Amino acid sequence: MKYSLKELRARLCLTQAEMAENLGVSTQTYNSWENDFSKVKMKDALKIAKLCGISIDEFKF
C-alpha cells in the first residue's frame, strides 16, 4: 500500500507545522507538498519515510 503525506501525518498525530518542523522545512513548503502544489524531492522523501517508519516504496510522492 502507498501512503499519501496526509495519511502519514495523520498516523503520527501531527499538525502540518509539527511535521514540517520534524522534517526541517517550512510549514509553507510542507503544505505545498501535501496539497500537490509542488513535488517532494528524493532527499526529503527519504526523511519522510524514516520519520514515519516506512520504506520509500510505501510513500506516494
C-alpha distance matrix in Angstrom:
0.0 3.8 6.5 10.0 13.1 14.3 11.5 12.0 15.7 15.8 14.2 17.1 19.6 21.0 22.8 22.4 25.6 24.5 21.2 23.4 26.0 23.7 22.5 26.1 25.9 27.7 26.4 27.2 25.1 22.0 22.7 22.9 19.4 17.8 19.8 19.3 22.9 22.4 19.8 18.6 20.4 18.9 21.1 19.8 16.1 17.0 18.7 15.9 13.5 16.6 17.5 14.2 14.0 10.8 10.9 11.4 8.8 6.1 8.4 9.1 12.9
3.8 0.0 3.8 6.8 10.0 11.7 9.6 9.9 13.5 14.3 13.4 15.9 18.3 19.1 20.5 19.6 22.8 22.0 18.6 20.4 23.2 21.1 19.6 23.1 22.6 24.4 23.1 23.7 21.5 18.6 19.3 19.3 15.8 14.4 16.4 15.7 19.3 18.6 16.0 14.9 16.9 15.8 18.0 16.5 12.9 14.4 16.1 13.2 11.4 14.8 15.6 12.7 13.2 10.0 9.9 9.4 7.3 4.5 5.2 5.4 9.2
6.5 3.8 0.0 3.8 6.6 8.1 6.0 6.3 9.8 10.6 10.1 12.6 14.8 15.4 16.8 16.0 19.2 18.5 15.2 17.2 20.1 18.2 17.0 20.5 20.0 21.5 19.9 20.7 18.8 15.7 16.2 16.8 13.4 11.5 14.0 13.9 17.5 17.1 15.0 13.6 16.1 15.6 17.3 15.1 11.9 13.7 14.5 11.1 10.1 13.5 13.4 10.4 11.9 9.4 10.6 10.1 9.4 6.0 5.0 5.4 8.7
10.0 6.8 3.8 0.0 3.8 5.4 5.2 6.3 8.6 9.9 10.7 12.7 14.3 14.2 14.7 13.4 16.8 16.7 13.4 15.0 18.2 17.0 15.6 18.8 17.7 18.7 17.0 17.4 15.7 12.6 12.7 13.1 10.0 7.9 10.2 10.4 13.9 13.8 12.3 11.4 14.5 14.8 16.6 13.9 11.2 13.9 14.3 10.7 11.0 14.5 13.9 11.4 13.9 11.9 13.0 11.7 11.6 9.0 6.4 5.2 7.2
13.1 10.0 6.6 3.8 0.0 3.8 5.4 5.1 6.0 8.5 9.8 10.8 12.2 11.3 11.6 9.9 13.1 13.1 9.7 11.2 14.5 13.5 12.2 15.3 14.2 15.1 13.4 14.2 12.6 9.2 9.8 10.8 7.8 5.6 9.0 9.8 12.8 12.5 11.4 9.9 13.2 13.9 14.9 11.7 9.8 12.5 12.1 8.5 9.9 13.0 11.6 9.9 13.1 12.0 13.5 12.2 13.3 10.9 7.7 7.4 7.9
14.3 11.7 8.1 5.4 3.8 0.0 3.8 5.5 5.1 6.1 8.6 10.0 10.3 9.8 9.8 8.8 12.5 12.7 10.2 12.2 15.3 14.8 14.3 17.2 15.9 16.1 13.6 14.6 13.9 10.4 9.8 11.6 9.6 6.2 8.8 10.9 13.8 14.5 14.1 13.2 16.6 17.6 18.5 15.1 13.5 16.1 15.2 11.6 13.0 15.7 13.7 11.7 15.0 14.4 16.4 15.6 16.3 13.4 10.8 10.3 11.3
11.5 9.6 6.0 5.2 5.4 3.8 0.0 3.8 5.5 5.1 6.2 8.8 9.8 10.6 11.7 11.7 15.2 14.6 12.0 14.7 17.4 16.1 15.9 19.3 18.6 19.3 16.9 18.2 17.3 13.7 13.5 15.3 12.8 9.7 12.2 13.8 17.1 17.5 16.5 15.3 18.4 18.7 19.7 16.6 14.3 16.3 15.8 12.0 12.4 15.0 13.3 10.4 13.2 12.3 14.7 14.6 14.9 11.5 9.9 10.0 12.1
12.0 9.9 6.3 6.3 5.1 5.5 3.8 0.0 3.8 5.4 5.1 6.5 8.8 9.2 11.1 11.0 14.0 12.7 9.7 12.6 14.9 13.1 12.9 16.5 16.4 17.7 15.9 17.7 16.4 12.7 13.6 15.4 12.6 10.3 13.6 14.9 17.8 17.5 16.1 14.1 16.7 16.6 17.0 14.0 11.9 13.3 12.4 8.7 9.1 11.4 9.5 6.7 9.7 9.4 12.1 12.3 13.4 10.2 8.5 10.0 11.7
15.7 13.5 9.8 8.6 6.0 5.1 5.5 3.8 0.0 3.8 5.4 5.2 6.2 5.7 7.3 7.6 10.5 9.3 6.9 10.1 12.3 11.0 11.6 14.8 14.5 15.3 13.1 15.3 14.6 10.8 11.5 14.2 12.1 9.6 12.8 14.9 17.3 17.4 16.6 14.7 17.5 17.9 17.9 14.4 13.2 14.8 13.0 9.6 11.1 12.7 9.9 8.1 11.7 12.3 15.2 15.2 16.7 13.8 11.7 12.7 13.7
15.8 14.3 10.6 9.9 8.5 6.1 5.1 5.4 3.8 0.0 3.8 5.3 4.8 6.4 8.1 9.6 12.7 11.5 10.0 13.4 15.3 14.2 15.2 18.4 18.1 18.4 15.8 17.9 17.8 14.0 13.9 16.7 14.9 11.8 14.4 16.9 19.5 20.1 19.6 18.0 21.0 21.4 21.5 18.1 16.7 18.2 16.6 13.1 14.0 15.6 12.8 10.4 13.5 14.1 17.2 17.7 18.7 15.3 13.8 14.6 16.2
14.2 13.4 10.1 10.7 9.8 8.6 6.2 5.1 5.4 3.8 0.0 3.8 5.5 8.0 10.9 12.4 15.1 13.1 11.3 14.9 16.5 14.5 15.6 19.1 19.5 20.4 18.3 20.6 20.0 16.2 16.8 19.3 17.1 14.3 17.3 19.2 22.1 22.2 21.1 19.0 21.6 21.3 21.3 18.3 16.5 17.3 15.9 12.5 12.5 13.7 11.3 8.3 10.7 11.5 15.0 16.2 17.1 13.7 13.0 14.7 16.7
17.1 15.9 12.6 12.7 10.8 10.0 8.8 6.5 5.2 5.3 3.8 0.0 3.8 5.5 9.0 10.9 12.7 10.1 8.8 12.6 13.4 11.3 13.1 16.4 17.2 18.3 16.4 19.3 18.8 15.1 16.2 19.1 17.0 14.7 18.0 20.1 22.5 22.3 21.3 18.8 21.1 20.9 20.2 17.2 16.0 16.5 14.3 11.4 12.1 12.4 9.2 7.3 10.1 12.0 15.6 16.7 18.5 15.4 14.3 16.4 17.7
19.6 18.3 14.8 14.3 12.2 10.3 9.8 8.8 6.2 4.8 5.5 3.8 0.0 3.8 6.9 9.9 11.7 9.4 9.4 13.1 13.9 12.7 14.9 17.7 18.1 18.4 15.9 18.8 19.1 15.5 15.8 19.1 17.7 15.1 17.9 20.5 22.7 23.1 22.7 20.7 23.3 23.6 22.9 19.6 18.8 19.6 17.3 14.3 15.5 16.0 12.6 11.0 14.0 15.7 19.2 20.1 21.7 18.5 17.2 18.6 19.8
21.0 19.1 15.4 14.2 11.3 9.8 10.6 9.2 5.7 6.4 8.0 5.5 3.8 0.0 3.8 6.5 7.9 5.7 6.0 9.5 10.3 9.7 11.9 14.4 14.6 14.7 12.3 15.4 15.8 12.4 13.0 16.4 15.4 13.2 16.1 18.7 20.4 20.7 20.6 18.5 21.1 21.8 20.9 17.3 17.2 18.2 15.5 12.9 14.9 15.3 11.7 11.1 14.5 16.3 19.5 19.8 21.8 19.0 17.0 18.3 18.8
22.8 20.5 16.8 14.7 11.6 9.8 11.7 11.1 7.3 8.1 10.9 9.0 6.9 3.8 0.0 3.8 5.3 5.1 6.2 8.5 9.8 10.6 12.4 14.1 13.5 12.7 9.7 12.6 13.7 10.6 10.4 14.2 14.0 11.7 14.1 17.1 18.3 19.0 19.6 18.0 20.8 22.2 21.4 17.7 17.9 19.6 16.9 14.3 16.9 17.6 14.2 13.9 17.5 19.0 21.8 21.5 23.6 20.9 18.4 19.0 18.9
22.4 19.6 16.0 13.4 9.9 8.8 11.7 11.0 7.6 9.6 12.4 10.9 9.9 6.5 3.8 0.0 3.8 5.5 5.1 6.1 8.6 9.9 10.6 12.1 10.6 9.6 6.4 9.0 9.9 6.9 6.8 10.5 10.5 8.8 11.1 14.0 14.9 15.4 16.2 14.8 17.7 19.5 18.8 15.0 15.6 17.7 15.2 12.8 15.9 17.0 13.9 14.0 17.8 18.7 21.1 20.1 22.2 20.0 17.0 17.1 16.5
25.6 22.8 19.2 16.8 13.1 12.5 15.2 14.0 10.5 12.7 15.1 12.7 11.7 7.9 5.3 3.8 0.0 3.8 5.5 5.1 6.1 8.7 9.9 10.4 9.3 7.8 5.1 8.6 10.1 8.0 8.7 12.2 12.7 11.8 14.1 16.7 16.9 17.1 18.0 16.4 18.8 20.6 19.3 15.7 17.0 18.8 15.7 14.1 17.5 17.9 14.6 15.6 19.2 20.7 23.0 22.1 24.7 22.7 19.7 20.1 19.1
24.5 22.0 18.5 16.7 13.1 12.7 14.6 12.7 9.3 11.5 13.1 10.1 9.4 5.7 5.1 5.5 3.8 0.0 3.8 5.4 5.1 6.2 8.7 9.8 10.1 9.9 8.2 11.9 12.5 9.9 11.4 14.8 14.4 13.4 16.3 18.7 19.4 19.2 19.4 17.2 19.3 20.5 18.9 15.4 16.5 17.5 14.2 12.6 15.7 15.5 12.0 13.1 16.5 18.5 21.1 20.8 23.5 21.4 18.8 20.0 19.4
21.2 18.6 15.2 13.4 9.7 10.2 12.0 9.7 6.9 10.0 11.3 8.8 9.4 6.0 6.2 5.1 5.5 3.8 0.0 3.8 5.4 5.1 6.3 8.6 8.7 9.5 8.1 11.3 10.8 7.7 9.8 12.8 11.6 10.7 14.1 16.0 17.1 16.5 16.3 13.9 16.0 16.9 15.6 12.0 12.8 14.0 11.0 9.0 12.2 12.5 9.2 10.2 13.8 15.3 17.7 17.1 19.8 17.8 15.1 16.3 15.7
23.4 20.4 17.2 15.0 11.2 12.2 14.7 12.6 10.1 13.4 14.9 12.6 13.1 9.5 8.5 6.1 5.1 5.4 3.8 0.0 3.8 5.5 5.1 6.0 5.1 5.8 5.3 8.5 7.8 5.6 8.4 11.0 10.4 10.7 13.6 15.2 15.5 14.6 14.8 12.5 14.3 15.9 14.3 10.8 12.5 14.0 11.0 9.9 13.6 13.9 11.2 12.8 16.3 17.5 19.3 18.1 21.0 19.6 16.4 17.2 15.8
26.0 23.2 20.1 18.2 14.5 15.3 17.4 14.9 12.3 15.3 16.5 13.4 13.9 10.3 9.8 8.6 6.1 5.1 5.4 3.8 0.0 3.8 5.4 5.0 6.1 7.0 7.5 11.0 10.7 9.3 12.0 14.5 14.1 14.4 17.4 19.0 19.1 18.1 18.1 15.6 16.8 18.0 15.7 12.6 14.7 15.4 11.9 11.6 15.1 14.4 11.5 13.9 17.0 18.9 20.8 20.0 23.2 21.9 19.1 20.4 19.0
23.7 21.1 18.2 17.0 13.5 14.8 16.1 13.1 11.0 14.2 14.5 11.3 12.7 9.7 10.6 9.9 8.7 6.2 5.1 5.5 3.8 0.0 3.8 5.6 7.9 10.0 10.5 13.8 12.7 10.6 13.7 16.1 14.7 14.9 18.3 19.6 20.4 18.9 18.3 15.2 16.1 16.6 14.2 11.3 12.9 12.9 9.2 9.1 12.1 10.9 7.9 10.6 13.4 15.6 17.7 17.3 20.6 19.3 16.9 18.8 17.9
22.5 19.6 17.0 15.6 12.2 14.3 15.9 12.9 11.6 15.2 15.6 13.1 14.9 11.9 12.4 10.6 9.9 8.7 6.3 5.1 5.4 3.8 0.0 3.8 5.6 8.7 9.9 12.5 10.5 8.7 12.3 13.9 12.2 13.2 16.6 17.3 17.9 16.0 15.0 11.8 12.4 13.0 10.6 7.6 9.7 10.1 6.6 7.0 10.5 10.0 7.9 10.7 13.4 14.8 16.2 15.1 18.5 17.7 15.0 16.6 15.1
26.1 23.1 20.5 18.8 15.3 17.2 19.3 16.5 14.8 18.4 19.1 16.4 17.7 14.4 14.1 12.1 10.4 9.8 8.6 6.0 5.0 5.6 3.8 0.0 3.8 7.0 9.4 11.8 10.1 9.7 13.2 14.6 13.7 15.2 18.2 18.8 18.7 16.7 16.2 13.3 13.5 14.5 11.8 9.3 12.3 12.7 9.4 10.5 14.0 13.2 11.5 14.5 17.0 18.5 19.6 18.3 21.7 21.2 18.4 19.7 17.7
25.9 22.6 20.0 17.7 14.2 15.9 18.6 16.4 14.5 18.1 19.5 17.2 18.1 14.6 13.5 10.6 9.3 10.1 8.7 5.1 6.1 7.9 5.6 3.8 0.0 3.8 6.6 8.2 6.4 6.7 10.1 11.1 10.9 12.8 15.3 15.8 15.3 13.5 13.6 11.4 12.1 14.1 12.0 9.2 12.2 13.6 10.9 11.3 15.0 15.2 13.5 15.8 18.8 19.7 20.6 18.8 21.9 21.4 18.1 18.7 16.3
27.7 24.4 21.5 18.7 15.1 16.1 19.3 17.7 15.3 18.4 20.4 18.3 18.4 14.7 12.7 9.6 7.8 9.9 9.5 5.8 7.0 10.0 8.7 7.0 3.8 0.0 3.8 5.3 5.2 6.4 8.6 10.0 11.0 12.5 14.3 15.5 14.4 13.4 14.6 13.1 14.5 17.0 15.4 12.4 15.1 17.0 14.3 14.1 17.9 18.4 16.3 18.2 21.5 22.4 23.6 21.7 24.6 23.7 20.2 20.3 18.0
26.4 23.1 19.9 17.0 13.4 13.6 16.9 15.9 13.1 15.8 18.3 16.4 15.9 12.3 9.7 6.4 5.1 8.2 8.1 5.3 7.5 10.5 9.9 9.4 6.6 3.8 0.0 3.8 5.5 5.1 6.0 8.6 9.9 10.4 12.1 14.0 13.3 13.2 14.7 13.7 15.9 18.4 17.3 13.9 15.8 18.1 15.5 14.3 18.0 18.9 16.3 17.6 21.2 22.0 23.6 21.9 24.5 23.0 19.6 19.4 17.5
27.2 23.7 20.7 17.4 14.2 14.6 18.2 17.7 15.3 17.9 20.6 19.3 18.8 15.4 12.6 9.0 8.6 11.9 11.3 8.5 11.0 13.8 12.5 11.8 8.2 5.3 3.8 0.0 3.8 5.5 5.1 6.2 8.7 10.0 10.5 12.1 10.5 10.7 13.0 12.9 15.2 18.3 17.8 14.6 16.5 19.2 17.2 16.1 19.7 21.1 18.9 20.0 23.5 23.9 25.0 22.9 25.1 24.0 20.3 19.5 17.1
25.1 21.5 18.8 15.7 12.6 13.9 17.3 16.4 14.6 17.8 20.0 18.8 19.1 15.8 13.7 9.9 10.1 12.5 10.8 7.8 10.7 12.7 10.5 10.1 6.4 5.2 5.5 3.8 0.0 3.8 5.4 5.2 6.4 8.8 10.1 10.6 9.3 8.3 9.9 9.4 11.5 14.6 14.1 11.1 13.1 15.9 14.3 13.4 17.0 18.5 16.9 18.1 21.4 21.4 22.2 19.8 22.1 21.3 17.6 16.9 14.2
22.0 18.6 15.7 12.6 9.2 10.4 13.7 12.7 10.8 14.0 16.2 15.1 15.5 12.4 10.6 6.9 8.0 9.9 7.7 5.6 9.3 10.6 8.7 9.7 6.7 6.4 5.1 5.5 3.8 0.0 3.8 5.4 5.1 6.2 8.6 9.9 9.9 9.3 10.1 8.9 11.6 14.2 13.8 10.2 11.5 14.3 12.5 10.8 14.3 16.0 14.1 14.8 18.3 18.4 19.6 17.5 19.8 18.6 15.0 14.5 12.4
22.7 19.3 16.2 12.7 9.8 9.8 13.5 13.6 11.5 13.9 16.8 16.2 15.8 13.0 10.4 6.8 8.7 11.4 9.8 8.4 12.0 13.7 12.3 13.2 10.1 8.6 6.0 5.1 5.4 3.8 0.0 3.8 5.4 5.1 6.1 8.4 8.3 9.2 11.0 11.0 14.2 17.0 17.2 13.6 14.4 17.5 16.0 13.8 17.1 19.1 17.0 17.1 20.8 20.6 22.0 19.9 21.7 20.1 16.5 15.4 13.6
22.9 19.3 16.8 13.1 10.8 11.6 15.3 15.4 14.2 16.7 19.3 19.1 19.1 16.4 14.2 10.5 12.2 14.8 12.8 11.0 14.5 16.1 13.9 14.6 11.1 10.0 8.6 6.2 5.2 5.4 3.8 0.0 3.8 5.6 5.2 5.9 4.8 5.6 8.1 9.2 12.4 15.6 16.3 13.2 14.0 17.4 16.5 14.7 17.8 20.1 18.7 18.9 22.2 21.6 22.3 19.7 21.2 20.2 16.4 14.7 12.2
19.4 15.8 13.4 10.0 7.8 9.6 12.8 12.6 12.1 14.9 17.1 17.0 17.7 15.4 14.0 10.5 12.7 14.4 11.6 10.4 14.1 14.7 12.2 13.7 10.9 11.0 9.9 8.7 6.4 5.1 5.4 3.8 0.0 3.8 5.5 5.1 6.1 5.3 5.9 6.1 9.7 12.5 13.5 10.4 10.5 14.1 13.6 11.5 14.3 16.9 15.9 15.8 19.0 18.0 18.5 15.9 17.4 16.4 12.7 11.1 8.6
17.8 14.4 11.5 7.9 5.6 6.2 9.7 10.3 9.6 11.8 14.3 14.7 15.1 13.2 11.7 8.8 11.8 13.4 10.7 10.7 14.4 14.9 13.2 15.2 12.8 12.5 10.4 10.0 8.8 6.2 5.1 5.6 3.8 0.0 3.8 5.6 7.8 8.5 9.0 9.1 12.8 15.0 16.1 12.7 12.1 15.5 14.8 11.9 14.4 17.2 15.6 14.8 18.2 17.3 18.4 16.4 17.5 15.7 12.2 10.6 9.4
19.8 16.4 14.0 10.2 9.0 8.8 12.2 13.6 12.8 14.4 17.3 18.0 17.9 16.1 14.1 11.1 14.1 16.3 14.1 13.6 17.4 18.3 16.6 18.2 15.3 14.3 12.1 10.5 10.1 8.6 6.1 5.2 5.5 3.8 0.0 3.8 5.6 8.0 9.6 11.0 14.8 17.4 18.8 15.7 15.2 18.8 18.3 15.6 18.0 20.9 19.4 18.5 21.9 20.8 21.7 19.4 20.1 18.4 15.0 12.6 11.3
19.3 15.7 13.9 10.4 9.8 10.9 13.8 14.9 14.9 16.9 19.2 20.1 20.5 18.7 17.1 14.0 16.7 18.7 16.0 15.2 19.0 19.6 17.3 18.8 15.8 15.5 14.0 12.1 10.6 9.9 8.4 5.9 5.1 5.6 3.8 0.0 3.8 5.4 6.6 9.0 12.5 15.2 17.2 14.6 13.9 17.7 17.9 15.5 17.6 20.8 20.0 19.2 22.2 20.6 20.8 18.0 18.5 17.5 14.0 11.2 9.1
22.9 19.3 17.5 13.9 12.8 13.8 17.1 17.8 17.3 19.5 22.1 22.5 22.7 20.4 18.3 14.9 16.9 19.4 17.1 15.5 19.1 20.4 17.9 18.7 15.3 14.4 13.3 10.5 9.3 9.9 8.3 4.8 6.1 7.8 5.6 3.8 0.0 3.8 7.0 9.9 12.9 16.2 17.9 15.4 15.6 19.3 19.3 17.4 20.0 22.8 21.9 21.7 24.8 23.5 23.6 20.6 21.5 20.8 17.2 14.6 11.9
22.4 18.6 17.1 13.8 12.5 14.5 17.5 17.5 17.4 20.1 22.2 22.3 23.1 20.7 19.0 15.4 17.1 19.2 16.5 14.6 18.1 18.9 16.0 16.7 13.5 13.4 13.2 10.7 8.3 9.3 9.2 5.6 5.3 8.5 8.0 5.4 3.8 0.0 3.8 6.7 9.3 12.8 14.5 12.4 12.8 16.5 16.7 15.4 17.9 20.6 20.2 20.4 23.2 21.8 21.5 18.3 19.5 19.3 15.7 13.4 10.1
19.8 16.0 15.0 12.3 11.4 14.1 16.5 16.1 16.6 19.6 21.1 21.3 22.7 20.6 19.6 16.2 18.0 19.4 16.3 14.8 18.1 18.3 15.0 16.2 13.6 14.6 14.7 13.0 9.9 10.1 11.0 8.1 5.9 9.0 9.6 6.6 7.0 3.8 0.0 3.8 6.3 9.4 11.6 10.0 9.8 13.4 14.3 13.1 15.1 18.0 18.2 18.3 20.7 19.0 18.3 14.9 16.0 16.3 12.7 10.7 7.0
18.6 14.9 13.6 11.4 9.9 13.2 15.3 14.1 14.7 18.0 19.0 18.8 20.7 18.5 18.0 14.8 16.4 17.2 13.9 12.5 15.6 15.2 11.8 13.3 11.4 13.1 13.7 12.9 9.4 8.9 11.0 9.2 6.1 9.1 11.0 9.0 9.9 6.7 3.8 0.0 3.8 6.5 8.3 6.3 6.2 9.8 10.5 9.6 11.8 14.4 14.7 15.2 17.4 16.0 15.4 12.1 14.0 14.3 10.7 9.7 6.2
20.4 16.9 16.1 14.5 13.2 16.6 18.4 16.7 17.5 21.0 21.6 21.1 23.3 21.1 20.8 17.7 18.8 19.3 16.0 14.3 16.8 16.1 12.4 13.5 12.1 14.5 15.9 15.2 11.5 11.6 14.2 12.4 9.7 12.8 14.8 12.5 12.9 9.3 6.3 3.8 0.0 3.8 5.6 5.4 6.1 8.7 10.1 10.5 12.3 14.4 15.4 16.4 18.1 16.8 15.5 12.0 14.2 15.4 12.3 12.0 8.5
18.9 15.8 15.6 14.8 13.9 17.6 18.7 16.6 17.9 21.4 21.3 20.9 23.6 21.8 22.2 19.5 20.6 20.5 16.9 15.9 18.0 16.6 13.0 14.5 14.1 17.0 18.4 18.3 14.6 14.2 17.0 15.6 12.5 15.0 17.4 15.2 16.2 12.8 9.4 6.5 3.8 0.0 3.8 5.4 4.9 6.2 8.7 9.7 10.4 12.3 14.1 15.2 16.2 14.5 12.7 9.3 11.7 13.5 11.0 11.5 8.8
21.1 18.0 17.3 16.6 14.9 18.5 19.7 17.0 17.9 21.5 21.3 20.2 22.9 20.9 21.4 18.8 19.3 18.9 15.6 14.3 15.7 14.2 10.6 11.8 12.0 15.4 17.3 17.8 14.1 13.8 17.2 16.3 13.5 16.1 18.8 17.2 17.9 14.5 11.6 8.3 5.6 3.8 0.0 3.8 5.5 5.3 6.6 8.9 10.1 10.9 12.6 14.5 15.5 14.8 13.4 10.6 13.8 15.3 12.9 14.2 11.6
19.8 16.5 15.1 13.9 11.7 15.1 16.6 14.0 14.4 18.1 18.3 17.2 19.6 17.3 17.7 15.0 15.7 15.4 12.0 10.8 12.6 11.3 7.6 9.3 9.2 12.4 13.9 14.6 11.1 10.2 13.6 13.2 10.4 12.7 15.7 14.6 15.4 12.4 10.0 6.3 5.4 5.4 3.8 0.0 3.8 5.3 5.0 6.2 8.6 9.8 10.5 12.3 14.1 13.6 13.2 10.6 13.8 14.3 11.4 12.5 10.0
16.1 12.9 11.9 11.2 9.8 13.5 14.3 11.9 13.2 16.7 16.5 16.0 18.8 17.2 17.9 15.6 17.0 16.5 12.8 12.5 14.7 12.9 9.7 12.3 12.2 15.1 15.8 16.5 13.1 11.5 14.4 14.0 10.5 12.1 15.2 13.9 15.6 12.8 9.8 6.2 6.1 4.9 5.5 3.8 0.0 3.8 5.4 5.0 6.1 8.6 9.8 10.5 12.0 10.7 10.0 7.1 10.1 10.6 7.7 9.1 7.3
17.0 14.4 13.7 13.9 12.5 16.1 16.3 13.3 14.8 18.2 17.3 16.5 19.6 18.2 19.6 17.7 18.8 17.5 14.0 14.0 15.4 12.9 10.1 12.7 13.6 17.0 18.1 19.2 15.9 14.3 17.5 17.4 14.1 15.5 18.8 17.7 19.3 16.5 13.4 9.8 8.7 6.2 5.3 5.3 3.8 0.0 3.8 5.4 5.1 6.2 8.6 9.9 10.4 9.5 8.4 6.4 10.1 11.0 9.3 11.7 10.6
18.7 16.1 14.5 14.3 12.1 15.2 15.8 12.4 13.0 16.6 15.9 14.3 17.3 15.5 16.9 15.2 15.7 14.2 11.0 11.0 11.9 9.2 6.6 9.4 10.9 14.3 15.5 17.2 14.3 12.5 16.0 16.5 13.6 14.8 18.3 17.9 19.3 16.7 14.3 10.5 10.1 8.7 6.6 5.0 5.4 3.8 0.0 3.8 5.5 5.1 6.1 8.5 9.8 10.3 10.5 9.3 13.0 13.1 11.0 13.5 12.3
15.9 13.2 11.1 10.7 8.5 11.6 12.0 8.7 9.6 13.1 12.5 11.4 14.3 12.9 14.3 12.8 14.1 12.6 9.0 9.9 11.6 9.1 7.0 10.5 11.3 14.1 14.3 16.1 13.4 10.8 13.8 14.7 11.5 11.9 15.6 15.5 17.4 15.4 13.1 9.6 10.5 9.7 8.9 6.2 5.0 5.4 3.8 0.0 3.8 5.4 5.1 6.1 8.4 8.5 9.5 8.4 11.7 10.8 8.3 10.7 10.2
13.5 11.4 10.1 11.0 9.9 13.0 12.4 9.1 11.1 14.0 12.5 12.1 15.5 14.9 16.9 15.9 17.5 15.7 12.2 13.6 15.1 12.1 10.5 14.0 15.0 17.9 18.0 19.7 17.0 14.3 17.1 17.8 14.3 14.4 18.0 17.6 20.0 17.9 15.1 11.8 12.3 10.4 10.1 8.6 6.1 5.1 5.5 3.8 0.0 3.8 5.5 5.2 5.9 5.0 5.8 5.5 8.8 8.1 6.8 10.2 10.6
16.6 14.8 13.5 14.5 13.0 15.7 15.0 11.4 12.7 15.6 13.7 12.4 16.0 15.3 17.6 17.0 17.9 15.5 12.5 13.9 14.4 10.9 10.0 13.2 15.2 18.4 18.9 21.1 18.5 16.0 19.1 20.1 16.9 17.2 20.9 20.8 22.8 20.6 18.0 14.4 14.4 12.3 10.9 9.8 8.6 6.2 5.1 5.4 3.8 0.0 3.8 5.4 5.1 6.4 7.5 8.3 11.7 11.3 10.6 14.0 14.2
17.5 15.6 13.4 13.9 11.6 13.7 13.3 9.5 9.9 12.8 11.3 9.2 12.6 11.7 14.2 13.9 14.6 12.0 9.2 11.2 11.5 7.9 7.9 11.5 13.5 16.3 16.3 18.9 16.9 14.1 17.0 18.7 15.9 15.6 19.4 20.0 21.9 20.2 18.2 14.7 15.4 14.1 12.6 10.5 9.8 8.6 6.1 5.1 5.5 3.8 0.0 3.8 5.6 8.0 10.3 11.0 14.2 12.8 11.6 14.7 14.9
14.2 12.7 10.4 11.4 9.9 11.7 10.4 6.7 8.1 10.4 8.3 7.3 11.0 11.1 13.9 14.0 15.6 13.1 10.2 12.8 13.9 10.6 10.7 14.5 15.8 18.2 17.6 20.0 18.1 14.8 17.1 18.9 15.8 14.8 18.5 19.2 21.7 20.4 18.3 15.2 16.4 15.2 14.5 12.3 10.5 9.9 8.5 6.1 5.2 5.4 3.8 0.0 3.8 5.6 8.8 10.1 12.5 10.3 9.6 12.7 13.9
14.0 13.2 11.9 13.9 13.1 15.0 13.2 9.7 11.7 13.5 10.7 10.1 14.0 14.5 17.5 17.8 19.2 16.5 13.8 16.3 17.0 13.4 13.4 17.0 18.8 21.5 21.2 23.5 21.4 18.3 20.8 22.2 19.0 18.2 21.9 22.2 24.8 23.2 20.7 17.4 18.1 16.2 15.5 14.1 12.0 10.4 9.8 8.4 5.9 5.1 5.6 3.8 0.0 3.8 7.0 9.5 11.7 10.0 10.6 14.2 15.7
10.8 10.0 9.4 11.9 12.0 14.4 12.3 9.4 12.3 14.1 11.5 12.0 15.7 16.3 19.0 18.7 20.7 18.5 15.3 17.5 18.9 15.6 14.8 18.5 19.7 22.4 22.0 23.9 21.4 18.4 20.6 21.6 18.0 17.3 20.8 20.6 23.5 21.8 19.0 16.0 16.8 14.5 14.8 13.6 10.7 9.5 10.3 8.5 5.0 6.4 8.0 5.6 3.8 0.0 3.8 6.5 8.1 6.4 7.6 11.3 13.2
10.9 9.9 10.6 13.0 13.5 16.4 14.7 12.1 15.2 17.2 15.0 15.6 19.2 19.5 21.8 21.1 23.0 21.1 17.7 19.3 20.8 17.7 16.2 19.6 20.6 23.6 23.6 25.0 22.2 19.6 22.0 22.3 18.5 18.4 21.7 20.8 23.6 21.5 18.3 15.4 15.5 12.7 13.4 13.2 10.0 8.4 10.5 9.5 5.8 7.5 10.3 8.8 7.0 3.8 0.0 3.8 5.3 5.5 7.2 10.8 12.4
11.4 9.4 10.1 11.7 12.2 15.6 14.6 12.3 15.2 17.7 16.2 16.7 20.1 19.8 21.5 20.1 22.1 20.8 17.1 18.1 20.0 17.3 15.1 18.3 18.8 21.7 21.9 22.9 19.8 17.5 19.9 19.7 15.9 16.4 19.4 18.0 20.6 18.3 14.9 12.1 12.0 9.3 10.6 10.6 7.1 6.4 9.3 8.4 5.5 8.3 11.0 10.1 9.5 6.5 3.8 0.0 3.8 5.4 5.4 8.5 9.3
8.8 7.3 9.4 11.6 13.3 16.3 14.9 13.4 16.7 18.7 17.1 18.5 21.7 21.8 23.6 22.2 24.7 23.5 19.8 21.0 23.2 20.6 18.5 21.7 21.9 24.6 24.5 25.1 22.1 19.8 21.7 21.2 17.4 17.5 20.1 18.5 21.5 19.5 16.0 14.0 14.2 11.7 13.8 13.8 10.1 10.1 13.0 11.7 8.8 11.7 14.2 12.5 11.7 8.1 5.3 3.8 0.0 3.8 5.5 7.8 9.6
6.1 4.5 6.0 9.0 10.9 13.4 11.5 10.2 13.8 15.3 13.7 15.4 18.5 19.0 20.9 20.0 22.7 21.4 17.8 19.6 21.9 19.3 17.7 21.2 21.4 23.7 23.0 24.0 21.3 18.6 20.1 20.2 16.4 15.7 18.4 17.5 20.8 19.3 16.3 14.3 15.4 13.5 15.3 14.3 10.6 11.0 13.1 10.8 8.1 11.3 12.8 10.3 10.0 6.4 5.5 5.4 3.8 0.0 3.8 6.6 9.5
8.4 5.2 5.0 6.4 7.7 10.8 9.9 8.5 11.7 13.8 13.0 14.3 17.2 17.0 18.4 17.0 19.7 18.8 15.1 16.4 19.1 16.9 15.0 18.4 18.1 20.2 19.6 20.3 17.6 15.0 16.5 16.4 12.7 12.2 15.0 14.0 17.2 15.7 12.7 10.7 12.3 11.0 12.9 11.4 7.7 9.3 11.0 8.3 6.8 10.6 11.6 9.6 10.6 7.6 7.2 5.4 5.5 3.8 0.0 3.8 6.1
9.1 5.4 5.4 5.2 7.4 10.3 10.0 10.0 12.7 14.6 14.7 16.4 18.6 18.3 19.0 17.1 20.1 20.0 16.3 17.2 20.4 18.8 16.6 19.7 18.7 20.3 19.4 19.5 16.9 14.5 15.4 14.7 11.1 10.6 12.6 11.2 14.6 13.4 10.7 9.7 12.0 11.5 14.2 12.5 9.1 11.7 13.5 10.7 10.2 14.0 14.7 12.7 14.2 11.3 10.8 8.5 7.8 6.6 3.8 0.0 3.8
12.9 9.2 8.7 7.2 7.9 11.3 12.1 11.7 13.7 16.2 16.7 17.7 19.8 18.8 18.9 16.5 19.1 19.4 15.7 15.8 19.0 17.9 15.1 17.7 16.3 18.0 17.5 17.1 14.2 12.4 13.6 12.2 8.6 9.4 11.3 9.1 11.9 10.1 7.0 6.2 8.5 8.8 11.6 10.0 7.3 10.6 12.3 10.2 10.6 14.2 14.9 13.9 15.7 13.2 12.4 9.3 9.6 9.5 6.1 3.8 0.0
